[in-house]
Amino acid sequence: MADLDRARLLRLMDLNMWEMVREFTRTGRNTEILETGELTMVAHPEGAFFNNVAFPRAEVDADTVLETIGAFYVQRSFPFAIALRAHADQALETALLARGLINPVHEPGMVLLADPGSVADCPGLVICPAVDDAGRDAYRHVSAEAYATYDQSRAYTADIFAQLDSVCAPTVQGFVGYAGSEPAAAAALYVSYGVAGIGWVGTVPAHRGRGYGEAVTWAVVREGFRRGAAFVNLQASPMGAPVYARMGFTTPTAYHLLVAPA
């Protein structure tokens, strides 16, 4: 990894993140993607602001962004956010903040450059790849319960995991951790651009504090490196960031979610 300079690392992080979002939107039900030369936007009628997100991918002015998202989100009364890269969108962020948007969420962009060989000691937790509809339903259950903490609607979660490709496809693999017969934790691998992206990490609230989220994340890390990924990439939630830091992830950048004030 010595020859992976910072600019290339950040570019690959962005590309993998955008493709991950495209992937779970494409396989979802009642989901939409709209792309222009500068923006990727995803939407769902039941999505929270952090589900309906516009991603600037190139230099674009604030007026163009606001006009485009106005037609895609505002006219349909969809909550939304604009995800801005700390390493590339500073001028756009300043302009959007000046127009009244606010920044309620800061997502660390984190990477693991090599497998340190660490393990999470979780007696009784059995981790399995989701390879059939039973596994998909278990994954959906975990995500519905885990992300309700952030006020994500269960209808949205059901639609995101409506088909098997959402957890088992050539570039996607979900893992579910079972405590006995109960699905307790889950995490998914999204491979693109030679990078192992991690998404939808969650633990059912009743099972938190036992290391289950870390254990399923290690399962994804190992599968990503087994497939030849150059590094592992994720965008951390407030709950997940301290766990990933303890695992050895570093934070080369961050993504700032801007929203319209209430």
KEKE-3310 file (N, C-alpha, C; in steps of 0.2 Angstrom, whole numbers, plus 5000, padded with zeros to 4 digits):
npx = (5004:5011:5012:5000:4994:4988:4979:4974:4969:4958:4951:4947:4940:4929:4923:4920:4911:4900:4896:4892:4880:4873:4871:4863:4852:4848:4844:4834:4816:4804:4813:4824:4835:4844:4855:4866:4878:4886:4880:4874:4859:4848:4833:4818:4801:4798:4810:4822:4831:4844:4844:4839:4849:4860:4874:4887:4898:4908:4915:4903:4891:4883:4870:4865:4865:4855:4844:4843:4841:4829:4819:4820:4818:4812:4800:4792:4791:4801:4811:4829:4847:4863:4878:4893:4910:4924:4936:4935:4924:4924:4922:4909:4902:4903:4896:4883:4880:4879:4868:4858:4857:4860:4872:4869:4875:4890:4900:4913:4925:4932:4946:4953:4969:4975:4974:4974:4973:4966:4953:4936:4930:4916:4907:4895:4890:4886:4891:4885:4886:4873:4864:4852:4834:4830:4841:4842:4830:4833:4844:4837:4828:4837:4843:4831:4828:4840:4842:4831:4834:4840:4828:4825:4813:4804:4797:4805:4817:4812:4810:4822:4829:4822:4824:4834:4847:4850:4858:4866:4875:4886:4895:4892:4890:4881:4882:4876:4875:4871:4863:4861:4846:4842:4843:4855:4865:4872:4881:4887:4896:4902:4909:4919:4929:4941:4940:4935:4920:4911:4894:4878:4880:4874:4867:4855:4845:4843:4854:4866:4882:4890:4899:4895:4893:4906:4911:4904:4908:4922:4920:4916:4927:4937:4932:4932:4946:4950:4945:4953:4954:4961:4960:4949:4934:4923:4909:4906:4894:4888:4888:4896:4909:4918:4920:4926:4938:4944:4946:4956:4954:4958:4955:4954:4947:4931:4913:4901:4884:4872:4857:4841:4835:4823)
npy = (4994:5006:5013:5019:5034:5048:5056:5046:5036:5043:5046:5033:5029:5037:5033:5020:5021:5028:5019:5008:5014:5016:5002:4996:5004:5001:4988:4988:4991:5002:5012:5025:5031:5046:5053:5065:5074:5079:5075:5062:5056:5048:5041:5037:5035:5033:5036:5042:5058:5054:5043:5048:5054:5066:5066:5076:5073:5080:5096:5108:5121:5130:5135:5127:5114:5116:5119:5107:5097:5102:5099:5085:5081:5091:5096:5085:5083:5076:5071:5075:5074:5082:5075:5080:5080:5081:5083:5088:5096:5109:5122:5122:5118:5129:5138:5133:5132:5146:5148:5144:5130:5117:5108:5093:5081:5072:5061:5051:5046:5031:5019:5003:4997:4985:4968:4966:4954:4953:4947:4946:4941:4932:4922:4910:4917:4914:4916:4919:4918:4927:4919:4915:4917:4916:4920:4933:4938:4937:4946:4958:4959:4962:4974:4982:4983:4988:5001:5008:5015:5026:5032:5027:5021:5006:5002:5007:5000:4987:4988:4990:4978:4969:4959:4945:4948:4959:4955:4945:4943:4945:4955:4958:4954:4949:4947:4938:4938:4926:4924:4911:4905:4917:4931:4943:4953:4961:4964:4970:4967:4977:4976:4986:4994:4988:4989:4985:4989:4993:4991:4994:4990:4983:4981:4972:4981:4974:4966:4974:4980:4968:4965:4961:4968:4972:4959:4954:4964:4961:4949:4953:4961:4951:4944:4953:4956:4943:4942:4950:4964:4980:4989:4991:5000:5012:5022:5030:5028:5038:5029:5018:5023:5024:5010:5005:5013:5007:4994:4997:5005:5020:5037:5046:5056:5064:5065:5077:5079:5089:5098:5105:5117:5114)
npz = (5000:5000:4989:4987:4986:4995:4987:4977:4986:4992:4981:4977:4988:4987:4975:4978:4988:4982:4972:4980:4986:4974:4971:4982:4980:4967:4968:4977:4981:4975:4975:4968:4957:4951:4940:4935:4926:4936:4949:4959:4964:4976:4981:4991:4994:5008:5014:5026:5030:5028:5020:5008:4998:4990:4980:4976:4963:4955:4952:4955:4955:4969:4966:4955:4961:4971:4963:4956:4966:4971:4962:4962:4976:4984:4978:4980:4993:5000:5013:5013:5011:5007:5003:5007:5002:5013:5008:4996:4993:4999:4995:4989:5001:5009:5002:5002:5015:5017:5011:5019:5023:5035:5045:5051:5053:5054:5045:5048:5036:5034:5034:5032:5030:5030:5035:5052:5059:5070:5081:5087:5102:5104:5112:5107:5097:5080:5064:5048:5030:5021:5010:5004:5004:5017:5024:5019:5024:5038:5038:5035:5046:5056:5052:5051:5065:5070:5064:5067:5078:5073:5068:5056:5044:5045:5034:5024:5026:5023:5010:5004:5007:4999:4989:4985:4979:4986:4997:4992:4979:4964:4968:4980:4997:5011:5029:5043:5060:5072:5088:5096:5089:5085:5074:5077:5073:5059:5044:5028:5013:4999:4984:4974:4961:4966:4979:4996:5001:5016:5022:5030:5043:5058:5074:5083:5096:5108:5109:5110:5115:5116:5107:5095:5083:5080:5077:5066:5057:5056:5049:5036:5033:5032:5021:5011:5009:5006:4993:4987:4989:4989:5000:5014:5016:5023:5029:5044:5057:5071:5082:5077:5074:5085:5088:5075:5075:5086:5080:5071:5060:5051:5048:5035:5029:5029:5028:5026:5030:5023:5027:5024:5035:5049)
capx = (5000:5015:5012:4993:4995:4982:4974:4971:4965:4952:4946:4944:4935:4923:4920:4917:4905:4895:4894:4888:4874:4869:4870:4857:4846:4846:4841:4828:4810:4801:4819:4825:4842:4844:4862:4868:4886:4889:4877:4871:4854:4844:4827:4813:4796:4799:4817:4824:4835:4851:4843:4838:4855:4863:4881:4891:4904:4912:4914:4896:4889:4877:4863:4864:4863:4848:4839:4842:4837:4822:4815:4820:4816:4808:4794:4789:4791:4805:4817:4835:4853:4868:4884:4899:4917:4928:4943:4934:4918:4924:4919:4902:4899:4903:4890:4876:4879:4877:4861:4854:4857:4864:4876:4868:4878:4897:4902:4920:4927:4937:4949:4958:4973:4978:4970:4978:4972:4962:4946:4931:4928:4909:4905:4888:4888:4888:4891:4884:4884:4866:4864:4845:4829:4830:4846:4840:4825:4837:4847:4832:4826:4843:4843:4825:4828:4846:4842:4826:4838:4841:4822:4824:4807:4804:4795:4811:4821:4809:4811:4830:4831:4816:4826:4840:4853:4852:4863:4870:4876:4893:4899:4888:4889:4879:4884:4872:4877:4865:4864:4856:4842:4840:4848:4857:4870:4873:4886:4888:4902:4901:4916:4920:4935:4946:4940:4930:4916:4906:4888:4873:4882:4869:4865:4848:4847:4844:4861:4871:4887:4893:4905:4893:4894:4913:4912:4901:4912:4928:4918:4916:4934:4941:4930:4935:4953:4950:4943:4959:4953:4967:4959:4942:4931:4916:4907:4904:4889:4891:4889:4901:4915:4923:4922:4930:4944:4948:4948:4962:4953:4960:4950:4958:4942:4924:4907:4896:4877:4869:4850:4837:4832:4816)
capy = (5000:5012:5017:5021:5040:5051:5058:5040:5033:5047:5045:5026:5029:5040:5029:5014:5023:5030:5013:5005:5017:5014:4995:4995:5007:4997:4981:4990:4991:5008:5016:5029:5035:5051:5055:5070:5074:5081:5073:5056:5056:5042:5042:5032:5039:5032:5037:5047:5062:5051:5038:5051:5058:5069:5066:5079:5069:5084:5103:5110:5127:5129:5136:5121:5109:5117:5118:5100:5093:5105:5095:5078:5080:5096:5096:5079:5084:5070:5074:5074:5077:5083:5073:5084:5077:5086:5084:5090:5100:5114:5129:5121:5117:5136:5142:5130:5135:5153:5149:5142:5123:5116:5101:5089:5074:5071:5054:5049:5041:5027:5014:4998:4996:4978:4964:4965:4947:4953:4943:4948:4935:4932:4915:4909:4920:4911:4921:4915:4922:4927:4916:4913:4921:4915:4924:4939:4940:4938:4953:4963:4960:4965:4981:4986:4985:4992:5007:5011:5019:5033:5034:5024:5018:4999:5001:5008:4994:4981:4988:4990:4971:4965:4954:4941:4952:4965:4953:4940:4945:4944:4960:4960:4948:4950:4942:4938:4935:4923:4922:4905:4905:4924:4936:4948:4958:4960:4969:4968:4969:4979:4976:4989:4998:4985:4991:4982:4993:4990:4995:4992:4987:4985:4976:4973:4984:4970:4963:4978:4980:4962:4965:4957:4972:4971:4952:4953:4968:4957:4944:4957:4963:4945:4942:4958:4955:4937:4944:4954:4971:4984:4991:4991:5007:5013:5028:5027:5031:5040:5023:5014:5026:5021:5003:5005:5015:5002:4989:4999:5009:5027:5042:5050:5061:5064:5067:5081:5079:5096:5097:5111:5118:5112)
capz = (5000:5000:4983:4986:4989:4998:4982:4975:4991:4993:4975:4977:4994:4985:4970:4981:4992:4977:4969:4986:4986:4968:4972:4986:4977:4961:4970:4981:4979:4976:4975:4962:4956:4946:4939:4930:4925:4943:4955:4960:4969:4977:4984:4992:4998:5015:5016:5030:5026:5027:5015:5002:4998:4984:4981:4971:4961:4952:4953:4953:4959:4974:4963:4951:4966:4974:4958:4954:4972:4972:4957:4964:4983:4988:4976:4982:5000:5003:5017:5010:5013:5002:5006:5004:5004:5017:5004:4989:4992:5004:4992:4989:5007:5012:4998:5004:5022:5017:5009:5025:5025:5041:5045:5057:5053:5051:5045:5046:5031:5037:5030:5035:5024:5030:5040:5057:5062:5076:5082:5092:5106:5105:5113:5106:5091:5074:5059:5042:5024:5019:5003:5002:5006:5024:5026:5017:5029:5044:5037:5035:5053:5060:5049:5053:5072:5072:5061:5070:5083:5069:5065:5049:5044:5044:5027:5019:5027:5020:5002:5003:5007:4996:4985:4987:4977:4991:5001:4989:4972:4963:4971:4987:5002:5018:5034:5049:5067:5076:5095:5096:5083:5084:5071:5081:5070:5052:5040:5021:5009:4993:4981:4968:4960:4969:4986:4999:5005:5021:5023:5034:5049:5063:5080:5087:5102:5114:5109:5109:5120:5117:5102:5089:5078:5078:5075:5059:5053:5054:5044:5030:5032:5030:5014:5006:5008:5002:4986:4984:4989:4991:5007:5017:5016:5026:5032:5050:5061:5077:5086:5075:5074:5090:5087:5070:5077:5090:5076:5068:5055:5051:5046:5030:5027:5032:5023:5029:5027:5024:5026:5025:5042:5050)
cpx = (5004:5014:5005:4993:4988:4977:4970:4967:4959:4948:4943:4939:4928:4919:4917:4911:4899:4892:4890:4881:4870:4867:4863:4851:4844:4842:4835:4822:4807:4807:4820:4832:4841:4852:4862:4875:4889:4886:4874:4866:4850:4838:4822:4808:4796:4805:4818:4829:4842:4850:4842:4844:4857:4870:4884:4897:4909:4911:4907:4895:4883:4870:4861:4862:4856:4843:4837:4838:4830:4817:4814:4817:4811:4801:4789:4789:4795:4810:4824:4841:4858:4874:4890:4905:4921:4934:4942:4929:4918:4920:4911:4898:4898:4897:4884:4875:4876:4870:4856:4853:4861:4867:4874:4872:4885:4899:4909:4920:4933:4939:4953:4962:4976:4974:4975:4978:4968:4955:4942:4929:4921:4906:4897:4886:4890:4886:4890:4883:4877:4866:4857:4840:4828:4835:4845:4835:4828:4840:4842:4830:4831:4843:4837:4826:4834:4845:4836:4828:4838:4834:4821:4817:4808:4802:4801:4815:4819:4810:4818:4832:4825:4818:4833:4847:4855:4858:4867:4870:4884:4898:4896:4888:4887:4881:4879:4875:4871:4867:4859:4853:4840:4845:4849:4861:4871:4878:4886:4894:4899:4908:4915:4926:4941:4946:4934:4926:4911:4900:4883:4875:4877:4869:4858:4849:4847:4851:4867:4876:4890:4898:4902:4894:4901:4914:4910:4905:4919:4926:4919:4923:4938:4939:4932:4942:4954:4949:4948:4958:4960:4966:4951:4940:4924:4915:4903:4899:4892:4892:4894:4908:4920:4925:4927:4937:4948:4950:4955:4961:4955:4955:4954:4953:4935:4919:4902:4889:4874:4861:4847:4835:4825:4812)
cpy = (5006:5016:5020:5028:5043:5052:5051:5037:5037:5046:5038:5025:5032:5036:5023:5016:5025:5024:5008:5008:5016:5007:4994:4999:5003:4991:4982:4990:4998:5014:5019:5031:5040:5053:5060:5070:5076:5078:5066:5057:5050:5044:5036:5036:5038:5033:5043:5052:5059:5045:5042:5056:5060:5069:5070:5075:5073:5091:5105:5116:5126:5130:5130:5115:5110:5117:5111:5096:5096:5101:5088:5077:5085:5096:5090:5078:5078:5074:5071:5077:5078:5081:5076:5081:5083:5087:5087:5095:5106:5120:5128:5121:5124:5139:5139:5132:5142:5154:5146:5135:5123:5109:5097:5083:5075:5064:5053:5044:5037:5021:5009:4996:4989:4975:4963:4958:4947:4949:4946:4941:4936:4925:4915:4912:4916:4915:4917:4920:4922:4925:4914:4918:4921:4920:4931:4942:4941:4945:4959:4965:4964:4973:4985:4988:4989:4999:5011:5016:5026:5035:5032:5020:5011:4998:5002:5002:4988:4981:4988:4982:4967:4959:4951:4945:4957:4962:4947:4941:4944:4949:4962:4953:4950:4945:4943:4935:4932:4922:4917:4905:4912:4928:4942:4954:4956:4966:4966:4971:4971:4980:4980:4993:4995:4987:4987:4987:4989:4994:4991:4987:4988:4979:4977:4976:4980:4966:4967:4978:4973:4960:4961:4961:4972:4964:4952:4958:4964:4952:4947:4959:4957:4943:4947:4957:4948:4938:4948:4961:4974:4987:4990:4998:5007:5020:5027:5031:5033:5034:5019:5016:5023:5014:5002:5007:5010:4996:4991:5003:5016:5031:5047:5056:5060:5066:5071:5081:5086:5095:5104:5111:5116:5118)
cpz = (5000:4995:4982:4990:4991:4992:4979:4980:4992:4987:4975:4983:4991:4980:4973:4985:4987:4974:4974:4986:4980:4969:4976:4984:4971:4963:4975:4978:4980:4977:4968:4962:4950:4946:4934:4930:4932:4949:4954:4965:4970:4981:4985:4996:5005:5018:5021:5027:5024:5022:5008:5001:4991:4985:4975:4969:4957:4954:4951:4958:4964:4970:4959:4956:4969:4969:4956:4960:4973:4968:4960:4971:4985:4985:4978:4990:5003:5007:5013:5013:5007:5006:5003:5007:5007:5013:4998:4988:4997:5001:4992:4996:5010:5008:5000:5011:5022:5014:5014:5027:5031:5040:5051:5058:5050:5051:5043:5041:5033:5033:5034:5029:5024:5035:5046:5061:5068:5076:5087:5095:5108:5106:5111:5100:5085:5068:5052:5036:5023:5011:5000:5005:5014:5027:5025:5022:5036:5044:5038:5042:5057:5058:5052:5061:5074:5070:5063:5075:5080:5066:5058:5049:5042:5036:5022:5020:5023:5012:5000:5002:5004:4992:4987:4985:4981:4996:4998:4982:4971:4967:4978:4991:5009:5023:5040:5055:5071:5083:5096:5089:5081:5080:5075:5078:5063:5049:5033:5018:5002:4989:4975:4967:4964:4977:4989:5004:5010:5022:5027:5040:5055:5068:5082:5094:5108:5115:5109:5115:5121:5112:5096:5083:5075:5075:5067:5054:5051:5049:5037:5028:5029:5023:5009:5004:5004:4995:4983:4984:4992:4998:5008:5018:5019:5028:5038:5053:5067:5082:5084:5075:5079:5090:5081:5071:5081:5086:5072:5061:5056:5048:5041:5028:5031:5027:5028:5026:5029:5023:5027:5032:5043:5050)
residu = (MET:ALA:ASP:LEU:ASP:ARG:ALA:ARG:LEU:LEU:ARG:LEU:MET:ASP:LEU:ASN:MET:TRP:GLU:MET:VAL:ARG:GLU:PHE:THR:ARG:THR:GLY:ARG:ASN:THR:GLU:ILE:LEU:GLU:THR:GLY:GLU:LEU:THR:MET:VAL:ALA:HIS:PRO:GLU:GLY:ALA:PHE:PHE:ASN:ASN:VAL:ALA:PHE:PRO:ARG:ALA:GLU:VAL:ASP:ALA:ASP:THR:VAL:LEU:GLU:THR:ILE:GLY:ALA:PHE:TYR:VAL:GLN:ARG:SER:PHE:PRO:PHE:ALA:ILE:ALA:LEU:ARG:ALA:HIS:ALA:ASP:GLN:ALA:LEU:GLU:THR:ALA:LEU:LEU:ALA:ARG:GLY:LEU:ILE:ASN:PRO:VAL:HIS:GLU:PRO:GLY:MET:VAL:LEU:LEU:ALA:ASP:PRO:GLY:SER:VAL:ALA:ASP:CYS:PRO:GLY:LEU:VAL:ILE:CYS:PRO:ALA:VAL:ASP:ASP:ALA:GLY:ARG:ASP:ALA:TYR:ARG:HIS:VAL:SER:ALA:GLU:ALA:TYR:ALA:THR:TYR:ASP:GLN:SER:ARG:ALA:TYR:THR:ALA:ASP:ILE:PHE:ALA:GLN:LEU:ASP:SER:VAL:CYS:ALA:PRO:THR:VAL:GLN:GLY:PHE:VAL:GLY:TYR:ALA:GLY:SER:GLU:PRO:ALA:ALA:ALA:ALA:ALA:LEU:TYR:VAL:SER:TYR:GLY:VAL:ALA:GLY:ILE:GLY:TRP:VAL:GLY:THR:VAL:PRO:ALA:HIS:ARG:GLY:ARG:GLY:TYR:GLY:GLU:ALA:VAL:THR:TRP:ALA:VAL:VAL:ARG:GLU:GLY:PHE:ARG:ARG:GLY:ALA:ALA:PHE:VAL:ASN:LEU:GLN:ALA:SER:PRO:MET:GLY:ALA:PRO:VAL:TYR:ALA:ARG:MET:GLY:PHE:THR:THR:PRO:THR:ALA:TYR:HIS:LEU:LEU:VAL:ALA:PRO:ALA)
# end
